[in-house]
Amino acid sequence: MASARKRKAAAQAAAQGAGGGVLAVKARYDAAGSGRRMRGWNPPTSGPNRAITGLQKIRDRARDAGRNDWSGESSTQHWTTNLIGIGIVPRLRRIKSKNRKQELNDLWDAWVSQADADGVLNFYGLQTLAVRSWLESGEVFARLRPRQIDAPLAVPLQVQLIEADFVPLLDADYWPGMPAGNTIRQGIERNKYGRRVAYWMYRDHPGDGQLSSAIDASRLLRVPADQVLHMFEPKRPGQLRGVSSLAPILARLRNVADFDDNVLERQKLANLFTVFITRTMPGGVDGDFDPLTNLPVDWGNDGLPLAGLEPGMSQELDPGQDVKFSAPPDAGTAYPDYMRTQHLGTAAGQGLPYELFSGDIKEVSDRTLRVIINEFRRFAEQRQWQIVIPMLCQPIRDAWVDAGVLSGAISVEEANDAKRVEWAPHGWQYIHPVQDVQGKKLEVDAGFRSRSSVIAERGDDPEQVDAERAADKERDEELGLFTAPIQPDPNRSDGDSSGESSPGRRPDSNKAKK
């Protein structure tokens, strides 16, 4: 009796399992299926760091694409230009004394030209080079180089940019010179809590010398993590190293370049032949004959027959001779559309507007272009404020202040305020200068935003702009220049503004008449 109940329960469970299996098949995602369409799609279940196996090969191919393919260079160059422009500038906000604020700004400006440890670029040039290296190679390292206090520098600190190749893809649980309990993953040493404590770097670039591929402890240098900045864009949580932004499109770039080269080569080969002369030779005749004169061929000193065509030549052909002109095939009517489609995919893979990537603005209205550019700028600002500024700019500023405190150029009391700067990226140019300015003015007049925010959005310092306006006004008054005053808001009722609305009259003369 008990065994019968068990068999019945087992049969019911099997029936429910079969029914549940059918329901599961109907309810699950198609992308998780293993049917005819998905049978050949079996990607590996790789972690964020194992997934970047072959990182050096990706890096080499990305650099080659930047050197030899206009598509690779265009994407990197346009992203670098839009992220940095002429530089992302720090602005002090918490220093109350105007004189002291100006002194700190002057100290920073003096250090900007001394920032590069290699002595090639200034600080804003380092920003450009760092971003370009990050986009092309996937990551870049910056090493903070403290100098002697008596060094001829505004602040005893310099920054050295280091390519990703300097940090090998080394994994080790035990390594000479590494503290016990720490581990090395992808060349990054971490403690038992997973915090980065050091980077293992080659002393020289591994691609510049005759170095073997084997990683030798004697060739590596342990650099503490507080001296190194690592800028990259993580795509997955826990990812330790960066991958080139060109990685998703490298195969496409290679295939498109090969196709383009093959089309060009076909056209070159087809145009090697222009005229073909056919003839029927009488039987039993031996030797070579000139196809134009039907006479034996004359041979030159180079061992080649002398036969050719001359401009405007008229030639009578003998019976049995005929002339056929070459008709080489063209590139095909679908060639332009195919190439444009491929470049559209390349631009999309880079997050760039196709029009900006290729320079092709055919059949694009200004309103459509405005929508495209605005969306691209949101992406650019995301990268500025989530990667470039927190990973590169702000840490360098913090180290600069600390070095200034050690040298006595910055006091301990003002150190925190000197670090809390507002970073101002290079402002975007107006898409429509008239409409954009009118729109921002309406926002300010309506109280939706401040005038300072509009000026800062342009990449300018509101305080400096106001100071320049005041200086311009004072200089105009001293020189007796007649300038048109700013037109008042007609909706305001804070007094009579009739005198200010008259162009060509000096404000001080209006006050005198009143």
C-alpha positions as CSV (number, residue, x, y, z in Angstrom):
1,M,0.0,0.0,0.0
2,A,2.8,2.4,0.9
3,S,4.7,1.5,-2.2
4,A,1.7,2.2,-4.4
5,R,1.3,5.7,-2.8
6,K,4.9,6.4,-3.5
7,R,4.6,5.4,-7.1
8,K,1.5,7.6,-7.5
9,A,3.2,10.6,-5.9
10,A,6.3,10.1,-8.1
11,A,4.0,10.0,-11.2
12,Q,2.3,13.2,-10.2
13,A,5.6,14.9,-9.6
14,A,6.8,13.8,-13.0
15,A,3.6,15.1,-14.6
16,Q,4.0,18.4,-12.8
17,G,7.6,18.6,-13.8
18,A,6.8,18.0,-17.5
19,G,4.0,20.6,-17.3
20,G,6.3,23.0,-15.5
21,G,9.0,22.5,-18.2
22,V,6.6,23.4,-20.9
23,L,5.6,26.5,-19.0
24,A,9.2,27.4,-18.4
25,V,10.0,27.1,-22.1
26,K,7.1,29.5,-22.9
27,A,7.9,32.0,-20.2
28,R,11.7,32.3,-20.5
29,Y,13.6,34.7,-22.7
30,D,14.3,33.7,-26.3
31,A,17.9,34.8,-25.7
32,A,18.2,32.0,-23.2
33,G,17.0,29.3,-25.5
34,S,18.9,26.6,-27.3
35,G,16.8,26.2,-30.4
36,R,17.8,26.4,-34.0
37,R,18.5,30.1,-34.0
38,M,20.5,30.1,-30.8
39,R,22.2,26.7,-31.0
40,G,25.5,28.1,-32.3
41,W,25.6,31.0,-29.8
42,N,27.6,29.7,-26.8
43,P,29.6,32.5,-25.2
44,P,31.8,31.6,-22.2
45,T,30.8,32.5,-18.7
46,S,33.8,34.7,-18.0
47,G,34.4,37.0,-15.1
48,P,35.2,40.7,-15.6
49,N,39.0,40.1,-15.6
50,R,39.2,36.8,-17.4
51,A,37.0,38.3,-20.2
52,I,39.9,40.6,-21.1
53,T,42.2,37.8,-22.1
54,G,44.3,39.0,-25.0
55,L,44.2,42.6,-23.8
56,Q,47.7,43.3,-25.2
57,K,46.6,42.1,-28.7
58,I,43.6,44.4,-28.6
59,R,45.8,47.2,-27.5
60,D,48.3,46.7,-30.3
61,R,45.5,46.5,-33.0
62,A,43.8,49.6,-31.6
63,R,47.0,51.6,-31.9
64,D,47.6,50.3,-35.4
65,A,44.1,51.4,-36.4
66,G,44.9,54.8,-35.0
67,R,48.1,55.0,-37.0
68,N,46.9,53.6,-40.4
69,D,43.1,53.9,-40.5
70,W,41.3,57.2,-40.7
71,S,38.3,55.8,-38.9
72,G,40.3,54.8,-35.9
73,E,42.1,58.1,-35.7
74,S,38.9,60.1,-36.3
75,S,37.0,58.5,-33.4
76,T,39.9,59.0,-30.9
77,Q,40.7,62.5,-32.0
78,H,37.1,63.7,-31.9
79,W,36.5,62.2,-28.4
80,T,39.7,63.7,-27.1
81,T,38.8,67.2,-28.5
82,N,35.3,67.2,-27.0
83,L,36.3,65.9,-23.6
84,I,39.3,68.2,-23.0
85,G,39.2,71.0,-25.6
86,I,41.8,73.5,-24.4
87,G,41.7,72.1,-20.9
88,I,39.6,71.4,-17.8
89,V,40.4,74.3,-15.5
90,P,40.0,74.4,-11.6
91,R,38.3,77.4,-10.0
92,L,38.6,78.3,-6.4
93,R,35.3,79.0,-4.6
94,R,35.9,78.8,-0.9
95,I,38.7,81.3,-0.5
96,K,37.2,84.5,0.9
97,S,40.1,86.8,0.4
98,K,40.2,88.0,-3.2
99,N,43.9,88.8,-3.0
100,R,44.7,85.3,-1.6
101,K,42.5,83.7,-4.2
102,Q,44.5,85.5,-6.9
103,E,47.8,84.4,-5.4
104,L,46.7,80.8,-5.3
105,N,45.5,81.0,-8.9
106,D,48.8,82.6,-9.9
107,L,50.6,79.8,-8.1
108,W,48.6,77.2,-10.1
109,D,49.2,79.0,-13.4
110,A,52.9,79.0,-12.8
111,W,52.9,75.3,-12.0
112,V,50.8,74.4,-15.1
113,S,53.8,74.9,-17.4
114,Q,56.0,72.8,-15.1
115,A,53.7,69.9,-14.5
116,D,55.1,67.4,-17.0
117,A,57.9,65.3,-15.6
118,D,59.1,64.7,-19.2
119,G,59.2,68.4,-19.8
120,V,57.2,68.3,-23.0
121,L,53.6,69.4,-22.2
122,N,51.9,71.6,-19.7
123,F,49.2,70.3,-17.4
124,Y,46.4,70.7,-19.9
125,G,48.4,69.0,-22.6
126,L,48.8,66.1,-20.1
127,Q,45.1,66.0,-19.9
128,T,44.8,65.6,-23.7
129,L,47.5,63.0,-23.9
130,A,46.0,61.0,-21.0
131,V,42.6,61.0,-22.5
132,R,43.9,59.9,-25.9
133,S,45.9,57.1,-24.3
134,W,42.9,56.0,-22.3
135,L,40.6,55.9,-25.3
136,E,43.1,54.2,-27.6
137,S,44.8,51.8,-25.2
138,G,41.9,51.3,-22.8
139,E,43.7,52.8,-19.8
140,V,46.6,55.1,-18.8
141,F,48.6,55.5,-15.6
142,A,49.9,58.8,-14.1
143,R,52.7,58.7,-11.5
144,L,53.0,61.5,-9.0
145,R,56.6,62.6,-8.8
146,P,57.4,64.6,-5.6
147,R,60.5,66.8,-6.0
148,Q,62.9,68.4,-3.6
149,I,61.5,71.4,-1.9
150,D,64.3,73.6,-3.2
151,A,63.6,72.5,-6.8
152,P,63.0,75.4,-9.3
153,L,59.3,74.6,-9.4
154,A,56.3,76.7,-8.2
155,V,55.2,73.6,-6.2
156,P,57.6,70.6,-5.7
157,L,55.5,68.1,-7.7
158,Q,55.4,66.8,-11.3
159,V,53.3,64.2,-13.1
160,Q,54.5,61.4,-15.4
161,L,52.1,59.7,-17.8
162,I,52.8,56.0,-18.1
163,E,51.4,53.7,-20.9
164,A,49.4,50.7,-20.0
165,D,52.2,48.4,-21.3
166,F,54.3,49.3,-18.3
167,V,52.0,47.3,-16.0
168,P,52.1,43.6,-17.1
169,L,49.1,41.3,-16.9
170,L,50.7,39.5,-14.0
171,D,48.8,37.2,-11.6
172,A,50.6,35.9,-8.5
173,D,49.8,34.9,-5.0
174,Y,53.5,35.0,-4.0
175,W,56.0,37.4,-5.5
176,P,59.4,38.7,-4.4
177,G,59.0,41.9,-2.5
178,M,55.3,41.5,-1.9
179,P,54.0,41.5,1.7
180,A,52.5,38.3,2.9
181,G,48.7,38.0,2.4
182,N,48.6,40.3,-0.6
183,T,47.9,39.1,-4.1
184,I,48.7,40.4,-7.6
185,R,46.0,40.5,-10.2
186,Q,46.5,42.0,-13.6
187,G,49.7,43.6,-12.3
188,I,47.8,45.3,-9.4
189,E,48.7,44.4,-5.9
190,R,45.8,44.2,-3.4
191,N,45.6,43.5,0.2
192,K,43.2,41.0,1.9
193,Y,40.4,43.5,1.8
194,G,40.7,43.9,-2.0
195,R,42.1,47.5,-1.7
196,R,44.8,48.5,-4.2
197,V,48.1,49.0,-2.4
198,A,50.7,49.0,-5.2
199,Y,51.3,48.6,-9.0
200,W,54.1,46.5,-10.5
201,M,55.7,48.3,-13.4
202,Y,58.5,47.7,-15.8
203,R,61.4,50.0,-15.5
204,D,61.4,50.7,-19.2
205,H,58.8,50.3,-21.9
206,P,58.7,46.6,-22.8
207,G,58.1,47.5,-26.5
208,D,61.2,49.7,-26.8
209,G,63.9,47.2,-25.8
210,Q,64.9,43.7,-26.6
211,L,63.0,42.2,-23.8
212,S,61.6,38.7,-23.7
213,S,58.0,37.9,-23.1
214,A,58.7,36.2,-19.8
215,I,58.0,38.3,-16.7
216,D,61.0,38.5,-14.5
217,A,60.8,40.0,-11.0
218,S,64.1,41.8,-11.5
219,R,62.6,43.8,-14.3
220,L,59.6,45.0,-12.3
221,L,59.4,47.9,-9.8
222,R,56.8,48.0,-7.0
223,V,55.2,51.5,-6.9
224,P,52.8,52.3,-4.0
225,A,49.2,53.0,-5.0
226,D,49.2,56.4,-3.4
227,Q,51.7,57.5,-6.1
228,V,49.8,56.2,-9.1
229,L,46.6,57.3,-10.8
230,H,44.8,54.8,-12.9
231,M,42.3,56.1,-15.5
232,F,40.1,53.7,-17.3
233,E,36.4,53.1,-17.9
234,P,35.1,50.0,-16.1
235,K,32.4,48.1,-18.0
236,R,31.7,45.5,-15.3
237,P,31.9,45.6,-11.5
238,G,35.2,44.3,-10.2
239,Q,37.0,45.0,-13.5
240,L,40.7,45.8,-12.8
241,R,42.1,46.9,-16.2
242,G,40.6,48.9,-19.1
243,V,39.9,47.8,-22.6
244,S,40.3,50.1,-25.7
245,S,37.2,51.9,-26.7
246,L,38.0,50.7,-30.3
247,A,37.6,47.0,-29.3
248,P,34.0,46.6,-30.4
249,I,34.7,48.0,-33.9
250,L,38.3,46.7,-34.6
251,A,37.0,43.7,-36.6
252,R,34.7,46.0,-38.6
253,L,37.5,48.5,-39.3
254,R,39.7,45.8,-40.6
255,N,37.1,44.3,-42.9
256,V,36.0,47.6,-44.2
257,A,39.6,48.7,-44.9
258,D,40.3,45.3,-46.7
259,F,37.1,45.8,-48.8
260,D,38.1,49.3,-49.7
261,D,41.6,48.3,-50.6
262,N,40.3,45.4,-52.8
263,V,38.0,47.7,-54.7
264,L,40.8,50.1,-55.3
265,E,43.2,47.4,-56.4
266,R,40.6,46.0,-58.8
267,Q,40.2,49.4,-60.4
268,K,44.0,49.8,-60.7
269,L,44.4,46.4,-62.4
270,A,41.4,46.9,-64.7
271,N,42.9,50.3,-65.9
272,L,46.3,48.8,-66.7
273,F,44.9,47.8,-70.2
274,T,43.3,50.4,-72.4
275,V,43.4,49.1,-76.0
276,F,43.4,45.5,-77.3
277,I,44.3,44.8,-80.9
278,T,43.3,41.4,-82.3
279,R,44.4,39.9,-85.6
280,T,44.2,36.7,-87.5
281,M,47.7,35.6,-88.6
282,P,48.1,33.8,-91.8
283,G,49.0,30.1,-91.3
284,G,52.6,29.0,-91.4
285,V,54.1,32.4,-90.4
286,D,56.5,32.4,-87.6
287,G,57.9,35.3,-85.5
288,D,56.6,38.3,-83.7
289,F,54.9,41.1,-85.6
290,D,54.0,44.6,-84.7
291,P,50.2,44.7,-84.1
292,L,49.9,48.1,-85.8
293,T,52.1,47.6,-88.9
294,N,52.0,43.8,-89.3
295,L,55.8,44.0,-89.6
296,P,58.4,42.2,-87.4
297,V,58.8,43.8,-84.0
298,D,61.8,46.0,-83.3
299,W,63.5,45.4,-80.0
300,G,65.0,48.1,-77.8
301,N,68.1,48.1,-75.7
302,D,66.1,47.0,-72.6
303,G,65.0,43.8,-74.4
304,L,61.4,44.9,-74.8
305,P,59.5,45.4,-78.2
306,L,58.9,48.9,-79.3
307,A,55.3,49.4,-80.0
308,G,52.9,52.1,-78.8
309,L,50.1,54.6,-79.5
310,E,50.5,58.2,-80.2
311,P,48.0,61.0,-79.6
312,G,45.8,61.8,-82.6
313,M,47.2,58.9,-84.6
314,S,45.2,57.5,-87.4
315,Q,46.0,53.9,-88.3
316,E,44.7,51.8,-91.2
317,L,44.3,48.2,-90.1
318,D,45.0,45.3,-92.4
319,P,42.3,42.7,-93.1
320,G,41.8,40.5,-90.1
321,Q,42.8,43.1,-87.6
322,D,40.4,44.6,-85.0
323,V,40.7,47.1,-82.1
324,K,38.8,46.7,-78.8
325,F,38.9,49.2,-76.0
326,S,39.0,48.1,-72.4
327,A,35.9,48.6,-70.3
328,P,37.0,48.1,-66.7
329,P,34.3,47.5,-64.2
330,D,33.5,50.4,-61.8
331,A,33.3,50.1,-58.0
332,G,29.6,49.3,-58.2
333,T,26.5,51.4,-57.6
334,A,26.2,49.9,-54.1
335,Y,29.7,50.8,-53.0
336,P,28.9,54.3,-51.6
337,D,25.9,53.1,-49.7
338,Y,27.8,50.1,-48.3
339,M,30.7,52.2,-47.1
340,R,28.3,54.7,-45.5
341,T,26.4,52.0,-43.7
342,Q,29.6,50.5,-42.4
343,H,30.8,53.9,-41.1
344,L,27.4,54.5,-39.5
345,G,28.0,51.3,-37.4
346,T,31.5,52.4,-36.6
347,A,30.3,55.8,-35.4
348,A,27.6,54.2,-33.3
349,G,30.1,51.8,-31.7
350,Q,32.2,54.8,-30.6
351,G,29.2,56.8,-29.3
352,L,30.0,59.5,-31.9
353,P,27.5,61.2,-34.2
354,Y,28.1,60.0,-37.7
355,E,28.2,63.5,-39.0
356,L,30.9,64.5,-36.5
357,F,32.9,61.2,-37.1
358,S,32.9,61.4,-40.9
359,G,32.3,65.1,-41.7
360,D,29.4,64.0,-43.8
361,I,26.5,66.4,-43.1
362,K,24.6,65.8,-46.4
363,E,20.9,65.9,-46.0
364,V,21.0,66.8,-42.3
365,S,18.9,69.7,-41.1
366,D,20.1,72.0,-38.3
367,R,17.3,70.8,-36.0
368,T,18.2,67.2,-36.5
369,L,21.9,68.0,-36.0
370,R,21.0,69.9,-32.7
371,V,19.3,66.8,-31.3
372,I,22.3,64.6,-32.3
373,I,24.9,66.9,-30.9
374,N,23.0,67.5,-27.6
375,E,22.8,63.7,-27.0
376,F,26.5,63.3,-27.7
377,R,27.3,66.1,-25.3
378,R,25.4,64.4,-22.5
379,F,27.6,61.3,-23.1
380,A,30.7,63.5,-23.1
381,E,29.8,65.2,-19.9
382,Q,29.2,61.9,-18.3
383,R,32.7,60.8,-19.2
384,Q,34.1,64.2,-18.0
385,W,32.5,64.1,-14.6
386,Q,32.7,60.3,-13.9
387,I,36.1,59.5,-15.4
388,V,38.4,62.3,-16.3
389,I,37.8,64.7,-13.4
390,P,37.6,62.2,-10.5
391,M,40.3,59.8,-11.8
392,L,42.8,62.3,-13.1
393,C,42.2,66.0,-12.4
394,Q,41.1,66.0,-8.8
395,P,43.7,63.6,-7.5
396,I,46.4,65.7,-9.1
397,R,45.0,68.9,-7.6
398,D,45.0,67.2,-4.1
399,A,48.6,66.2,-4.5
400,W,49.5,69.7,-5.7
401,V,48.0,71.2,-2.6
402,D,49.8,68.7,-0.3
403,A,53.1,69.5,-2.1
404,G,52.3,73.2,-1.7
405,V,51.7,72.8,2.0
406,L,55.0,71.0,2.4
407,S,56.9,73.7,0.6
408,G,55.1,76.5,2.6
409,A,53.4,78.0,-0.5
410,I,50.0,77.0,0.9
411,S,49.0,77.2,4.6
412,V,47.6,74.2,6.4
413,E,44.4,76.2,7.2
414,E,43.6,76.8,3.6
415,A,44.6,73.4,2.3
416,N,41.1,71.9,2.3
417,D,39.6,75.0,0.6
418,A,42.3,74.9,-2.0
419,K,41.4,71.3,-2.8
420,R,37.7,72.0,-3.1
421,V,37.7,73.5,-6.5
422,E,35.1,73.6,-9.2
423,W,36.3,72.1,-12.4
424,A,35.3,73.9,-15.5
425,P,35.5,72.0,-18.8
426,H,36.0,73.9,-22.0
427,G,32.6,75.3,-23.0
428,W,30.6,74.0,-25.9
429,Q,30.2,76.3,-28.9
430,Y,26.7,77.5,-29.8
431,I,25.0,75.5,-32.4
432,H,22.8,78.5,-33.3
433,P,24.5,81.6,-31.8
434,V,21.4,83.8,-31.9
435,Q,18.8,81.4,-30.7
436,D,21.0,79.8,-28.1
437,V,21.9,83.2,-26.5
438,Q,18.3,84.3,-26.6
439,G,17.2,81.1,-24.9
440,K,19.8,81.4,-22.1
441,K,18.8,85.1,-21.6
442,L,15.2,84.1,-21.2
443,E,16.1,81.5,-18.6
444,V,18.1,84.1,-16.6
445,D,15.3,86.7,-16.9
446,A,12.7,84.1,-15.8
447,G,14.8,83.1,-12.8
448,F,15.3,79.5,-13.9
449,R,19.0,79.8,-13.6
450,S,21.7,82.3,-12.6
451,R,23.8,84.4,-14.9
452,S,26.9,82.9,-13.3
453,S,25.8,79.4,-14.4
454,V,25.5,80.6,-18.0
455,I,29.0,82.0,-17.9
456,A,30.4,78.9,-16.2
457,E,28.7,76.7,-18.8
458,R,30.8,78.5,-21.4
459,G,33.9,77.6,-19.6
460,D,34.5,81.1,-18.3
461,D,34.9,82.3,-14.7
462,P,31.9,84.5,-13.7
463,E,34.1,86.6,-11.4
464,Q,36.7,87.2,-14.0
465,V,34.0,88.2,-16.5
466,D,32.5,90.7,-14.1
467,A,35.9,92.1,-13.4
468,E,36.6,92.4,-17.1
469,R,33.2,94.2,-17.7
470,A,34.0,96.6,-14.9
471,A,37.4,97.3,-16.3
472,D,36.0,97.8,-19.8
473,K,33.4,100.3,-18.4
474,E,36.1,102.2,-16.5
475,R,38.4,102.4,-19.5
476,D,35.5,103.6,-21.7
477,E,34.7,106.4,-19.3
478,E,38.4,107.4,-19.1
479,L,38.7,107.5,-22.8
480,G,35.3,109.1,-23.4
481,L,34.1,106.3,-25.6
482,F,30.4,106.1,-26.4
483,T,29.1,102.6,-26.0
484,A,25.5,101.3,-26.2
485,P,24.4,100.2,-22.7
486,I,22.8,96.9,-22.0
487,Q,19.1,97.0,-22.8
488,P,17.0,96.7,-19.6
489,D,14.3,94.1,-19.1
490,P,10.9,95.7,-20.2
491,N,9.1,93.6,-17.6
492,R,11.0,95.1,-14.7
493,S,9.4,98.0,-12.8
494,D,12.3,99.0,-10.5
495,G,12.4,102.5,-11.8
496,D,12.7,104.7,-14.9
497,S,15.0,103.1,-17.5
498,S,14.2,105.4,-20.4
499,G,17.7,107.0,-20.2
500,E,19.4,103.6,-20.2
501,S,17.6,102.5,-23.3
502,S,19.0,105.2,-25.5
503,P,21.9,103.9,-27.5
504,G,25.0,105.9,-28.0
505,R,24.8,107.7,-24.7
506,R,27.1,107.3,-21.7
507,P,25.5,106.1,-18.5
508,D,27.3,108.8,-16.4
509,S,25.9,111.6,-18.7
510,N,22.4,110.2,-18.2
511,K,22.8,110.4,-14.4
512,A,24.0,114.0,-14.7
513,K,21.0,115.1,-16.6
514,K,18.7,113.5,-14.1
